[in-house]
């Protein structure tokens, strides 16, 4: 099959590919900061395929030159609207490290090249589209737009910014996973409705001259930009209305205008989710690319079994974007995807992951519909497990068992993160995980082992992690399996002082663990931890929280997490001295340490310290 014929299986990216389909005009033009990979793990192709299945003519411009009107006009003016996204990540997170240094690569770009999308991509792309197509309705969405839909603290400006809806001048903002909202919007505009009259769609936000009568008014942009107390109040009020079942619309004044945010869209049913994943994805990058795309290589042979997360971790944006409700696919739908995967020309029998934001939340959810309809908790696990939460592992264990029996599957790994505080309720899943699905290294994310810090993070405390480590090691030994835990920790998280990190380092030493990858906390838009970073207080308790801001403290915290590296000895020594913890020096800086016993040995062919393949980690 030649390149032209191959392109016909993908959504159009240029005028020639439109003509192959006999199209002279698109209905909807998608613009994204990512390369076009026709795979359900990527939001823009998923939404575009959904609209295509409903008869809409759609095309995708992946990483277009936003400075060139001609590049944006490659497929002509669409009939209905342009749907604009920065891509799978906030563009500022894509471009800059926690130290505000420019990144040298971008996992969503061919060859991993950096700089293929603009800073503040949602704003830049929207301005470019408005310049190229005068009067064309513009709809923004994706994680950047979702988490910046209200006035928000921006780490790179070190200031509170207006809603991205105001700054981009877009006509409508679609937040969350967006299937229902975008499909309903497309149908209404196709029926002749003006986009300026679409004010009632769940999962959308718009600009109005006044606040609707049923909306909850938040402190204005001007107030939250001026006063940390007002910022905390706005965050708390918005968080309390995050439920799609009982949330109220929100309204926030920006000068003489109001940003109105409707309640979130309802979670997709199993049938709806199955339908989305049955769409005709090619599971490949567009043939026009000639270099590997790192993000695709990570998920090429993975399967998404569910979406959503009810963990409610303070630093994580997943709940704010995908929702707290777990939306699981049916076993039949997942089996059908594995069937399709087995026919991939490069498939050799190994599925790299079956999971979602948290692998062992598949099939879980609220067991009381009445309680769910009124629930305003941000987490089903913190500060304690909700009594209404269904924690049975029966469905997940059965799914893994059935997938193992697939004739084309030789190996099936779980590379998505595991909530180890759920595992005591999931003995069969835990057993199967250790017996069949750990590729030598199991990644978990305690993030800290300080009781004080994990409480601020909304994570389980050190006792739970220590219990998990013992169970993991004992059971692995009983099974005769050489496998180890790869723990992920965050340095410089709000609430973490040097004294806390000394205790974390000692915990790691005493539990024979070495952290090989440290993520320095980055205040990303929309998260609770970012709110605390900006204001210095927990918005729910009013408690003052220490925030590591100075480069020296951040450096010393990171060195304590990596206490075992010789190049960090001087920084560890200084941190112990500043904390008055010289008593820990002999334990952490012993001259003859050797490799901590019991950590486990990586399986043949995998170098120590390499992250197991799976989805890119999210802050």
C-alpha positions in Angstrom: 0.0 0.0 0.0 1.5 3.4 -1.0 1.6 6.4 1.2 -1.5 8.0 -0.4 -3.6 5.0 0.2 -2.4 4.7 3.8 -3.4 8.3 4.4 -7.0 7.5 3.5 -7.3 5.5 6.7 -6.5 8.6 8.8 -8.5 11.8 9.3 -7.5 14.5 6.8 -4.6 16.8 7.5 -4.4 18.6 4.2 -6.5 19.5 1.2 -5.3 16.5 -0.8 -6.5 14.1 1.9 -9.8 15.9 2.0 -10.1 15.4 -1.8 -9.4 11.7 -1.4 -12.6 11.5 0.6 -14.5 13.7 -1.9 -14.8 16.6 0.6 -14.7 20.2 -0.5 -15.2 21.6 3.1 -14.7 20.5 6.7 -17.4 20.9 9.3 -15.0 21.1 12.2 -11.3 21.8 12.1 -9.2 20.5 15.1 -6.0 22.3 16.0 -3.7 20.7 18.5 -0.3 21.3 19.9 0.5 17.5 19.6 1.5 15.6 16.5 -1.5 13.7 15.1 -1.4 10.1 16.4 -4.6 8.2 15.6 -4.9 6.4 18.9 -7.6 6.6 21.6 -5.0 7.6 24.3 -4.8 11.1 22.7 -7.8 13.5 23.2 -7.9 15.3 19.8 -8.1 12.2 17.6 -10.6 10.6 20.0 -13.0 13.5 19.7 -12.4 13.9 16.0 -13.2 10.2 15.4 -16.3 10.6 17.5 -17.6 13.5 15.4 -16.7 11.6 12.3 -18.8 8.6 13.4 -21.8 11.0 13.7 -21.4 12.1 10.1 -19.3 15.3 10.6 -16.5 16.1 8.3 -13.4 16.7 10.4 -9.7 17.4 9.9 -6.7 17.7 12.2 -3.9 20.3 12.1 -1.2 18.8 14.4 1.4 21.4 15.5 0.7 23.9 12.7 2.9 26.9 12.3 0.8 29.4 14.3 2.7 32.3 12.7 1.6 31.4 9.2 -2.0 32.1 8.2 -1.4 29.9 5.1 -0.5 26.9 7.3 -3.8 27.3 9.2 -5.7 27.6 5.9 -4.4 24.3 4.6 -7.9 22.7 4.6 -9.9 25.8 4.1 -12.5 27.4 6.3 -14.6 24.9 8.3 -18.4 25.2 8.1 -19.1 25.1 11.8 -16.2 25.9 14.1 -12.5 25.3 15.0 -11.8 23.1 18.1 -8.5 24.2 19.6 -6.3 22.5 22.2 -2.7 22.9 23.5 -2.4 19.1 23.4 -2.1 16.4 26.0 -0.3 18.8 28.4 -0.3 22.4 29.5 2.0 24.1 27.0 4.0 25.8 29.8 4.6 22.5 31.5 5.7 21.0 28.2 8.2 23.8 27.7 9.6 24.5 31.1 11.0 22.6 34.1 10.2 23.3 37.7 13.2 25.5 37.7 11.7 27.5 34.8 14.4 26.3 32.5 13.5 25.5 28.9 13.0 21.8 28.2 15.1 20.2 25.4 12.5 17.8 24.3 8.8 17.2 23.8 7.4 13.7 24.0 4.4 14.5 21.7 6.6 15.7 18.8 8.3 13.6 16.1 11.9 13.1 17.1 11.1 14.5 20.5 11.9 18.0 19.2 11.1 20.9 21.4 9.5 24.2 20.4 6.9 22.9 17.9 4.0 24.5 19.9 3.8 28.1 21.2 3.9 29.1 24.8 0.3 29.5 26.1 -0.7 27.5 23.0 -4.5 27.8 23.6 -4.3 31.5 23.4 -1.8 31.6 20.5 -3.7 29.1 18.4 -7.0 30.8 19.0 -5.6 34.2 18.0 -4.1 32.7 14.9 -7.3 31.0 13.8 -9.3 34.2 14.4 -6.8 36.0 12.2 -7.0 33.3 9.4 -10.8 32.9 9.4 -12.5 36.1 10.3 -15.7 35.5 12.3 -15.2 31.7 12.6 -16.5 30.4 16.0 -13.7 29.1 18.1 -14.0 26.4 20.9 -11.1 25.7 23.2 -10.6 22.6 25.2 -8.1 20.1 26.5 -6.2 20.1 29.8 -4.8 23.6 29.4 -8.2 25.2 28.9 -9.9 22.9 31.4 -7.6 23.8 34.3 -7.4 27.5 33.4 -11.1 28.1 33.0 -11.3 30.3 36.0 -8.9 32.9 37.3 -5.8 30.9 38.3 -2.3 31.2 39.7 0.4 30.9 36.9 3.8 29.7 38.1 5.6 31.1 35.1 4.2 34.6 35.5 4.2 34.2 39.3 0.9 36.0 39.3 -2.8 35.3 39.0 -4.0 35.2 35.4 -7.5 35.7 34.0 -9.6 32.9 32.7 -8.1 31.5 29.5 -11.6 32.1 28.0 -11.1 35.9 28.5 -7.4 35.9 27.3 -8.1 33.8 24.2 -11.3 35.5 23.2 -12.7 32.1 22.3 -16.5 31.8 21.9 -16.8 28.7 24.2 -14.7 26.6 26.5 -15.3 22.9 26.7 -13.7 21.3 29.9 -13.2 17.7 31.0 -13.1 14.8 28.5 -15.7 16.7 26.4 -17.2 13.9 24.2 -20.8 14.7 25.2 -20.4 18.5 25.2 -18.6 18.7 21.9 -21.0 16.3 20.1 -24.1 18.2 21.4 -22.5 21.5 20.4 -21.8 20.2 16.9 -25.3 19.0 16.4 -26.8 22.3 17.6 -24.6 24.5 15.4 -25.3 22.2 12.4 -29.0 22.8 13.1 -28.4 26.5 12.7 -28.1 27.7 16.3 -25.7 30.5 17.0 -22.8 29.7 19.3 -23.4 32.9 21.2 -26.7 31.4 22.4 -25.3 28.1 23.6 -25.3 28.7 27.4 -26.8 25.6 28.8 -24.4 22.8 27.9 -22.9 20.9 30.9 -19.1 20.8 30.6 -18.8 24.2 29.0 -18.0 27.8 30.0 -18.8 31.1 28.3 -18.5 34.8 28.8 -21.7 36.8 29.7 -22.6 40.3 30.6 -24.2 39.2 33.9 -24.2 36.2 36.2 -27.1 33.7 35.7 -29.5 33.6 38.6 -28.8 30.0 39.6 -25.0 30.4 39.5 -22.7 30.6 42.6 -20.7 33.8 42.5 -17.0 33.5 43.2 -14.7 36.3 44.3 -13.8 38.3 41.1 -10.6 38.1 39.2 -9.6 41.4 40.6 -10.2 40.2 44.2 -8.4 36.9 43.8 -5.4 38.6 42.1 -5.1 41.0 45.0 -5.9 38.9 48.1 -4.7 35.3 48.8 -7.7 34.9 51.2 -10.1 35.6 48.3 -8.1 33.2 46.1 -8.5 30.5 48.7 -12.2 31.2 49.0 -12.8 31.0 45.2 -10.9 27.7 45.0 -12.8 26.2 47.9 -16.2 27.3 46.5 -15.4 25.9 43.0 -14.1 22.6 44.4 -17.4 22.1 46.3 -19.3 22.4 43.1 -17.2 19.9 41.1 -19.7 17.1 41.1 -21.6 16.5 37.9 -24.5 15.2 40.0 -25.1 18.1 42.4 -22.7 20.9 41.3 -24.0 24.4 40.6 -22.9 26.7 37.8 -20.1 29.1 38.8 -19.8 32.8 37.9 -16.7 34.9 38.3 -16.5 38.5 37.4 -13.6 39.8 35.2 -14.1 43.5 35.1 -17.5 44.2 33.5 -17.9 40.6 32.2 -18.6 37.3 33.8 -17.0 33.9 33.1 -19.8 31.4 33.6 -18.9 27.7 34.2 -21.7 25.2 33.9 -21.7 22.0 35.9 -19.4 19.2 34.6 -20.8 16.8 32.1 -22.2 13.5 33.4 -19.7 10.6 33.3 -20.0 8.3 30.2 -21.9 5.1 30.7 -20.1 1.8 30.0 -22.0 1.5 26.7 -20.9 5.0 25.7 -17.3 4.4 26.6 -17.2 1.1 24.8 -18.5 2.9 21.7 -15.8 5.5 21.8 -13.0 2.9 22.0 -14.5 0.9 19.2 -14.0 3.7 16.7 -11.7 3.0 13.8 -8.4 4.2 15.2 -5.3 3.2 13.2 -3.2 3.1 16.4 -0.4 4.8 14.5 1.0 8.2 13.9 0.0 9.8 10.7 2.1 8.5 7.8 3.5 11.9 7.1 5.8 11.7 10.1 9.2 10.2 9.6 10.6 10.1 13.1 9.4 8.2 16.2 7.2 10.1 18.6 8.2 9.2 22.2 4.7 9.5 23.7 3.4 7.0 21.1 6.2 4.6 21.7 5.3 4.5 25.4 1.6 3.6 24.8 1.8 1.8 21.5 0.7 -1.6 22.9 -1.2 -0.4 26.0 -4.9 -0.6 26.6 -7.0 2.0 28.5 -9.5 0.1 30.7 -11.0 3.1 32.5 -10.8 6.8 33.2 -11.2 9.0 36.2 -9.6 8.9 39.7 -11.2 9.2 43.1 -7.8 9.6 44.9 -8.0 13.4 45.1 -4.2 13.9 45.5 -3.5 17.6 46.1 -0.8 17.9 43.4 -2.7 16.0 40.7 -5.0 17.5 38.0 -6.5 14.2 36.8 -9.6 14.4 39.0 -10.2 18.0 37.9 -10.1 16.9 34.2 -11.3 13.3 34.0 -13.5 13.5 37.1 -13.8 11.5 40.3 -16.2 8.9 38.9 -14.5 5.8 37.6 -15.8 5.1 34.1 -14.9 1.5 33.2 -15.1 -0.2 29.8 -16.8 -3.6 29.6 -14.5 -6.7 29.5 -15.9 -7.4 26.0 -14.8 -4.0 24.7 -11.3 -4.5 26.1 -11.1 -8.0 24.7 -12.1 -6.6 21.3 -9.3 -4.0 21.5 -6.8 -6.7 22.3 -8.0 -8.6 19.3 -7.4 -5.6 17.1 -4.0 -5.0 18.8 -3.0 -8.6 18.0 -3.3 -7.8 14.3 -0.9 -4.8 14.5 2.1 -5.5 12.2 4.5 -4.8 15.1 2.7 -6.6 17.8 4.8 -9.4 19.3 2.6 -10.6 22.1 3.4 -8.1 24.9 0.8 -5.6 26.2 2.7 -2.9 28.0 -0.2 -1.8 30.2 -3.9 -2.3 31.0 -5.1 0.5 33.2 -5.9 4.2 33.5 -4.9 7.0 35.9 -4.8 4.3 38.6 -4.7 0.7 37.4 -6.5 -0.9 40.3 -9.5 1.4 40.3 -11.0 -0.5 37.3 -14.6 -1.5 38.1 -14.7 0.5 41.3 -17.1 3.2 42.3 -19.8 4.5 44.6 -22.1 1.8 45.9 -24.9 4.1 46.9 -26.5 6.3 44.1 -28.3 8.4 46.6 -25.1 9.2 48.5 -23.3 9.8 45.2 -25.9 12.3 44.0 -25.2 14.5 47.1 -21.5 13.9 47.6 -19.1 16.8 47.7 -16.0 14.9 48.9 -12.9 15.6 46.9 -11.6 12.1 47.5 -13.1 8.7 48.3 -9.9 7.6 50.1 -8.9 10.7 52.1 -8.9 11.2 55.0 -10.4 7.7 55.2 -12.0 5.3 52.8 -15.7 6.2 52.2 -18.1 3.6 53.5 -20.0 3.8 50.2 -16.9 2.9 48.0 -17.0 -0.4 46.3 -13.5 -1.9 46.6 -14.0 -5.4 45.4 -11.4 -6.6 43.0 -13.5 -9.3 41.4 -14.1 -7.6 38.1 -10.5 -6.4 37.7 -9.1 -9.8 38.6 -11.4 -11.6 36.1 -10.5 -9.1 33.4 -6.7 -9.8 33.8 -7.3 -13.6 33.9 -9.3 -13.5 30.7 -6.7 -11.3 28.9 -4.0 -13.7 29.9 -5.8 -16.4 28.2 -5.9 -14.5 24.9 -4.1 -16.7 22.3 -2.0 -13.8 21.0 -0.9 -12.5 24.5 2.4 -13.7 25.8 3.1 -11.1 28.4 0.7 -8.5 30.0 2.2 -5.9 32.3 0.6 -3.2 34.5 2.6 0.0 34.1 -0.1 2.4 35.3 0.3 3.5 38.9 -1.1 1.4 41.7 -3.0 2.7 44.8 -1.4 0.5 47.4 -3.9 1.6 50.0 -6.6 -0.2 48.0 -4.7 -3.5 47.8 -5.7 -4.7 51.3 -9.2 -4.8 49.9 -8.0 -6.5 46.7 -6.2 -9.7 47.6 -6.9 -11.5 44.3 -5.8 -8.5 42.2 -2.6 -8.2 44.3 -1.8 -11.9 44.0 -2.3 -11.8 40.2 -0.3 -8.6 39.9 2.7 -10.1 41.6 2.4 -13.5 40.0 1.8 -12.4 36.4 1.9 -8.6 35.7 5.0 -7.0 37.2 7.8 -6.7 34.7 10.4 -6.9 37.4 9.6 -3.4 38.7 6.3 -2.1 40.1 5.9 1.6 40.2 4.0 3.2 43.1 3.8 6.8 44.1 3.9 7.4 47.9 5.3 10.8 47.1 6.4 11.3 50.7 6.8 9.3 53.8 6.3 12.2 56.2 3.0 12.0 58.1 2.7 15.7 58.0 3.4 16.0 54.3 1.2 13.1 53.1 -1.7 14.7 55.0 -1.3 17.9 53.0 -0.8 15.8 49.8 -4.1 13.9 50.6 -2.0 10.7 50.4 -1.8 7.6 52.6 0.8 7.9 55.4 4.1 6.1 56.0 2.6 3.2 57.9 0.5 2.2 54.9 3.5 2.4 52.6 5.6 0.3 55.0 2.9 -2.3 55.2 2.7 -2.5 51.4 6.5 -2.9 51.1 6.5 -5.8 53.5 3.5 -7.5 51.8 5.1 -7.0 48.4 8.5 -8.4 49.4 7.1 -11.3 51.4 4.7 -12.4 48.7 7.3 -11.9 45.9 9.7 -14.1 47.8 7.1 -16.7 48.4 6.3 -16.8 44.7 10.0 -17.0 43.8 9.8 -13.7 41.9 12.8 -11.3 41.6 10.9 -8.0 41.5 11.1 -4.7 43.2 9.2 -1.5 44.0 10.1 1.7 42.1 8.8 4.5 44.4 8.2 8.0 43.1 8.6 10.9 45.4 8.1 14.7 45.1 10.5 17.2 46.5 9.7 20.7 47.6 5.9 20.0 47.8 4.0 22.6 49.9 4.2 21.5 53.5 7.5 19.8 53.2 10.4 21.3 55.2 13.9 20.1 55.3 13.2 18.4 58.6 10.4 16.4 56.9 12.8 15.4 54.1 15.4 14.2 56.5 12.8 11.8 57.9 11.9 10.7 54.3 15.6 9.9 53.6 15.8 7.9 56.8 12.6 6.0 55.9 14.1 5.2 52.5 17.4 4.0 54.1 15.7 1.9 56.7 13.3 0.3 54.2 16.1 -0.5 51.7 14.9 1.8 49.0 16.7 4.1 46.6 14.8 6.7 44.7 16.1 7.0 41.1 13.7 9.6 39.8 12.7 12.7 41.7 10.0 15.1 40.6 10.4 18.6 41.9 7.0 20.0 42.6 5.7 22.2 39.8 2.7 24.4 40.6 0.4 23.4 37.7 -2.9 25.3 37.1 -6.0 24.1 38.9 -4.5 21.8 41.6 -5.0 22.1 45.3 -1.3 22.1 45.9 -0.8 25.0 43.5 -3.4 26.9 45.5 -1.5 26.2 48.7 1.8 27.2 47.0 0.3 30.5 46.0 -1.5 31.5 49.2 0.5 29.6 51.8 -2.6 28.2 53.4 -4.9 25.2 53.0 -8.1 26.6 51.5 -10.2 24.0 53.3 -8.7 24.2 56.8 -7.2 27.7 56.8 -4.0 26.1 58.2 -0.7 28.0 57.4 1.6 25.7 55.3 5.3 26.0 54.7 6.1 26.5 51.1 9.7 25.8 49.8 10.5 28.6 47.4 14.2 29.2 47.6 16.5 27.4 45.2 18.8 26.3 48.0 16.1 24.6 50.0 14.8 22.9 46.9 18.3 21.7 46.0 18.8 20.3 49.5 15.4 18.6 49.6 16.2 16.8 46.3 19.7 15.8 47.6 18.1 14.2 50.7 15.8 12.1 48.5 18.9 11.0 46.5 21.0 10.6 49.6 22.8 7.5 48.2 24.5 9.4 45.3 28.1 10.4 46.1 27.7 13.7 44.4 25.0 14.7 46.9 27.0 14.0 50.1 27.9 17.6 50.6 24.3 18.8 50.2 23.0 16.1 52.5 25.6 17.0 55.1 24.6 20.6 54.9 20.9 19.8 55.2 21.5 17.7 58.3 23.5 20.5 59.9 20.8 23.1 59.1 18.2 20.8 60.7 20.3 20.0 63.7 20.1 16.3 62.7 23.8 15.4 62.7 22.7 12.3 64.6 21.5 10.9 61.2 24.8 11.5 59.5 26.3 8.1 60.2 23.2 6.4 58.9 22.8 8.3 55.7 26.5 9.0 54.9 28.2 5.8 55.9 31.4 5.3 53.9 30.6 1.7 53.0 27.0 1.5 52.1 26.7 -0.9 49.2 23.4 -1.5 47.5 20.6 -1.8 50.1 19.6 -5.4 50.4 16.1 -6.5 49.4 15.6 -3.9 46.8 15.4 -6.5 44.0 17.2 -6.9 40.8 15.9 -5.6 37.5 15.1 -8.3 35.0 17.5 -9.2 32.3 17.7 -6.6 29.5 16.4 -3.7 31.6 19.0 -1.3 33.1 18.6 -0.3 36.8 16.7 2.9 37.2 14.8 2.8 33.9 11.2 3.6 34.3 8.9 0.8 33.1 7.1 1.7 29.9 3.6 3.1 30.3 1.9 6.4 30.3 3.9 9.6 30.9 3.7 10.5 34.6 1.5 13.4 35.5 2.1 15.8 38.2 
